[in-house]
Amino acid sequence: MTYPEPELREPDLPRTAKVRPTALRTGWTTGACATAAAKAAVTALVTGVPQRQVEIGLPAGRRVAFPVARCDLADPPGAGAEAVVVKDAGDDPDVTHGAHLTATVGWRDAPGLDLAGGPGVGTVTKPGLGLAVGGPAINETPRRMIGQAVAEVVDLAEVGVRVVISVPGGEVMARKTTNRRLGILGGISILGTTGIVRPFSTASWRASVVQAVHVMAAQGERTVVLCTGGRTERAARALLPDLPEVCFVEVGDFTGAAVTAAVGDGLTRVAFVGMAGKLAKLAAGVLMTHYTRSKVDLSLLGAVTADAGGDPALVAEVVAANTGRHAYELWTDAGLLRPAGDLLCARVRQVLLRFAGHAVDVDVAMVDFAGEHLVASAGRWAA
């Protein structure tokens, strides 16, 4: 099928991210900091000793120590505890840098962990985020990290612990984010898939993407696999297990820069693996997808829905969707994920071929939000 060709755009970086005179520091996600605060508070609850430092495990297995800014015991002893870890976002321009991630903990009658959001943590009010409507905006990976950290201190099969995560001033911080548009009200989100904040939105991260392509080309490889993050990279490795590690490049927002480098280095194949939101932005011709410079074009997703055989009511729902993920869920519920996803991947493939001047072959894959399954494709992959 031939699609109308969108204007190809590679927006400039945010002004604050353009010039950095020194090497950039990585930082810690709100999820990692909340996990550290929770473990410190539970440890204090169990031992009766305020904690000044705590160690947690990140999803990839690395162990990291965090300073604890404050740790208090409730009166009487054993009734509860509270700990604070201050977020250090490194050199990423992050509105939550310096936030006081606070965990307030106590015992509960039933075994297991009861995790809740307190003041400054947003409440989910719309679908499409992979979180329960009405619940706290604490994403899946931080939830799992907090559970694992608490389990290092107590046996959750035997005892029950309630953990409330709060962020003083979080509602004010959230005004500088897209949370309200996404239906997250009253505070920030507790985020992170790796625990680590890398400066995705900086010129240095763009340079590191280009450098990664150059490194693999210098080793004689001719296929580069572009992944948007950690989960998509895991999916890509499962799809292309015979390729060496050097071929997989985590591009973040800088797909255009990576494709330009691939063409310049004479590569023959670009494989892109992403999720619905990033694919929707690329399908609209946007090659630098930082959230401050692009948004999901829901009208495009509506057109894809119609092309895939969706009825007018479904098209209207998709056009009014809250996020790209919400559109994905609507397709899934309607039994149209495969045909609509394939059409979206085909549009992305067309955009990348045009951007590359047809100098490379392009394959595109959409994976689910866990990064575990291929759900749609264009090019050599068959979903």
Protein Blocks (a to p, Z undefined) as FASTA:
>chain_A
ZZdddddddddddfklmpccbdcdddddfklmmmmmmmmmmmmmmnopacfbdcdddfko
pacddddfbdcddddehiaccddddddehjadcfkgoiacdddddddfbgcjdddddehi
acdfbghiopaehiacddfklmmmmmmmmmmmpcfklbccddddddehklmmmmmmcklm
nopghiacdedjklpacdfkbmklmmmmmmmmmmmmmnopabdcddfbfklmmmmmmmmm
mbcfklpccekjmmmlmmmmmmmnopabdcddddfklmmmmmnopabfcfklgccdfklm
mmmmmmnopafklmmmmmmpmblklmmmmmmmnopmmmmmmmmmmmmmmmmmmmnoopac
cddddddfkopacfbdehjbcZZ
